[in-house]
Amino acid sequence: MVIETEKRLTKTQQEGKEIFETLRDELSAAGYKEKPVLVSALKANVVALLIAIPMIMILYSFYEFVHEDTGQTSISMTGMLLLAFFVSIVIHELIHGISFALFTKEGWKSIKFGVIWKVVTPYCTCREPLPRNQYLVIDHPYLVGCVAFQKTNID
């Protein structure tokens, strides 16, 4: 037995839901088939932490190795790490937004940024449908950037 609970949506979330449902209906009428692929925000955050924590430990160990003269972490260094963490989140979502804007007809008018405060999850979304390959580019902009850098990095 499945029990569905209707959660209360903010005005912005309700507008997004209505746009999505209208677009879904239009695509369905045009012959497209819907294939829901969902990952909960909680699961996405857990996976992100499982990836981020080892990376942070490795980078911090490297920092300590290079700056071994103090032997202790300063408050300013901790603050800088926290600031870098939050700035990188903003940059990450901005890269998604730029990538979306490049592939949409309406550009920045189709892009929306926000935060799901209940699970502290920032997001970037697009109001236009995109072909699969374009979406893959948007979903993995760092990978695309690394590949592009590697291709242009001629010694």
C-alpha positions in Angstrom: 0.0 0.0 0.0 1.4 3.4 -1.0 0.4 6.4 0.9 1.0 9.7 -0.8 1.2 12.9 1.2 0.7 16.2 -0.6 3.4 18.5 0.5 2.8 22.3 0.7 4.6 24.1 -2.1 5.8 27.6 -2.0 4.5 30.0 -4.6 7.7 29.6 -6.7 7.5 25.8 -6.4 3.9 25.8 -7.5 4.7 28.0 -10.5 7.5 25.6 -11.5 5.2 22.6 -11.0 2.5 24.2 -13.3 5.1 25.0 -16.0 6.4 21.4 -15.8 3.0 19.9 -16.0 2.0 22.1 -19.0 5.3 21.2 -20.8 4.9 17.5 -19.9 1.3 17.5 -21.4 2.5 19.2 -24.6 5.4 16.7 -25.0 3.0 13.8 -24.3 0.6 15.1 -26.9 3.5 15.3 -29.4 4.2 11.6 -28.9 7.0 11.7 -26.3 6.9 9.1 -23.5 7.6 10.1 -19.9 10.3 8.2 -18.1 10.6 9.5 -14.5 14.2 9.4 -13.2 14.3 10.8 -9.7 16.9 11.0 -7.0 15.9 12.4 -3.6 17.6 15.5 -2.4 18.7 13.5 0.7 20.3 10.8 -1.3 22.0 13.4 -3.5 23.4 15.2 -0.5 24.7 12.0 1.1 26.4 11.0 -2.1 27.9 14.5 -2.4 29.3 14.3 1.1 30.7 10.8 0.5 32.6 12.3 -2.4 33.4 15.7 -0.9 34.8 14.6 2.5 37.6 12.5 1.1 38.5 15.2 -1.3 38.6 17.8 1.4 40.8 15.5 3.6 43.2 15.0 0.7 43.4 18.8 -0.1 43.7 19.7 3.5 46.5 17.1 4.0 48.3 18.6 1.0 47.9 22.1 2.5 49.3 20.9 5.8 52.2 19.3 4.1 53.1 22.5 2.2 52.5 24.7 5.3 54.0 22.5 8.0 55.6 25.4 9.9 52.6 26.2 12.1 51.5 22.7 13.2 48.0 23.9 13.9 45.0 25.2 11.9 44.3 28.8 12.3 40.8 30.2 12.6 41.4 32.3 9.5 42.3 29.2 7.5 39.1 27.4 8.7 37.1 30.5 7.7 38.8 30.6 4.3 38.0 26.9 3.7 34.3 27.5 4.6 34.1 30.5 2.4 35.7 28.6 -0.5 33.2 25.8 0.1 30.2 28.1 -0.2 31.6 30.1 -3.1 32.3 26.9 -5.0 28.6 25.9 -4.5 27.5 29.2 -6.1 30.0 28.8 -8.9 28.8 25.2 -9.5 25.2 26.2 -9.9 26.1 29.3 -12.0 28.0 27.0 -14.4 24.8 24.9 -14.7 22.9 28.1 -15.4 25.3 29.3 -18.0 25.2 25.9 -19.7 21.4 25.9 -19.7 21.3 29.4 -21.1 23.6 28.4 -24.0 21.1 25.7 -25.1 17.7 27.4 -24.6 15.7 29.6 -26.9 14.9 32.1 -24.2 18.4 32.1 -22.7 18.5 33.5 -19.1 14.7 34.0 -19.0 14.4 30.2 -18.8 16.8 29.7 -15.9 15.9 29.8 -12.3 18.1 29.5 -9.2 17.0 28.6 -5.7 17.5 26.7 -2.5 15.4 23.9 -1.0 15.9 25.1 2.6 14.4 22.0 4.2 17.3 19.9 2.9 19.7 22.8 2.3 20.1 22.1 -1.4 20.8 24.8 -3.9 19.6 24.2 -7.4 19.5 25.6 -11.0 16.6 24.6 -13.2 15.5 25.3 -16.7 11.9 25.9 -18.0 12.6 24.6 -21.5 13.0 20.9 -22.6 16.4 20.0 -23.8 17.7 17.1 -25.9 19.5 14.3 -23.9 23.0 15.1 -25.1 22.6 18.8 -24.3 21.3 17.9 -20.9 24.3 15.7 -20.3 26.7 18.6 -21.1 24.8 20.8 -18.6 24.7 18.1 -16.0 28.5 17.6 -16.2 30.0 21.0 -16.9 33.2 20.3 -14.9 33.8 17.1 -16.9 33.3 19.0 -20.1 35.6 21.8 -18.9 38.3 19.3 -18.0 38.1 17.6 -21.3 38.2 20.9 -23.2 41.2 22.0 -21.1 43.0 18.7 -21.8 42.4 19.1 -25.5 43.7 22.6 -25.6 46.6 22.1 -23.2 49.4 21.7 -25.8 53.0 21.8 -24.5 
